[in-house]
Amino acid sequence: MAREYVDSTSIDWFDFDARARALEIAYASGGVYRYWDVPPRVCDQLRAAESKGRFVNEIIKTRYRYTRVRPPQR
């Protein structure tokens, strides 16, 4: 996996492991979450999305189970 830093107010970076179909997202809040069983095409759509935060809220969070890797930092 290689972190891809993005221009977003809600997301700092994401990592995608195609072999494991795991998408890891670091939010601006400091929290890091790993989403499971994400197809590579969905990661490509995230990469191309005009609004990364909206895409994550509407597509990723509603369809894929997740594990919290690191809680948000307050």
C-alpha positions in Angstrom: 0.0 0.0 0.0 1.2 3.5 -0.7 -0.5 6.5 0.9 -2.2 8.9 -1.5 -2.5 12.4 0.1 -5.6 14.3 -1.1 -6.9 17.8 -1.3 -9.9 17.5 1.0 -11.2 19.2 4.2 -12.3 15.9 5.6 -9.7 13.3 4.4 -5.9 13.5 4.8 -4.9 10.4 2.8 -6.0 6.9 1.8 -4.2 3.7 1.1 -5.5 0.7 -0.9 -4.3 -2.9 -0.8 -5.8 -4.5 -3.9 -4.8 -8.0 -2.8 -6.6 -7.7 0.6 -9.3 -5.4 -0.9 -8.7 -3.1 2.1 -9.0 0.6 1.9 -7.5 2.6 4.7 -8.6 6.2 5.2 -7.2 8.9 7.5 -9.6 11.6 8.3 -8.8 15.2 9.2 -10.0 14.5 12.7 -7.0 12.1 13.1 -9.0 8.9 13.0 -7.9 6.1 10.7 -10.4 3.5 9.5 -9.9 0.3 7.3 -12.8 -0.6 5.1 -13.0 -4.3 3.9 -13.9 -6.0 0.7 -13.6 -2.8 -1.4 -13.3 -3.5 -5.1 -10.4 -1.8 -6.9 -12.8 0.1 -9.2 -14.3 1.8 -6.1 -10.8 2.9 -5.1 -10.4 4.3 -8.6 -13.7 6.1 -8.3 -12.5 7.6 -5.0 -9.3 8.8 -6.7 -11.3 10.5 -9.4 -14.1 11.9 -7.3 -14.3 15.7 -7.3 -15.3 15.6 -3.6 -13.5 12.8 -1.7 -15.4 13.4 1.5 -18.8 13.2 -0.2 -17.8 10.0 -2.1 -16.6 8.4 1.2 -19.8 9.4 3.0 -22.2 8.3 0.2 -20.4 5.2 -1.1 -17.7 3.9 1.2 -19.3 4.3 4.6 -22.7 3.0 3.5 -21.5 -0.1 1.8 -18.4 -1.5 3.4 -17.7 -2.9 6.9 -14.8 -1.2 8.7 -12.3 -1.5 11.5 -11.1 1.5 13.5 -7.3 1.6 13.3 -6.9 4.8 15.3 -9.6 6.8 17.1 -10.0 10.5 16.2 -7.6 12.8 18.0 -9.2 15.5 20.0 
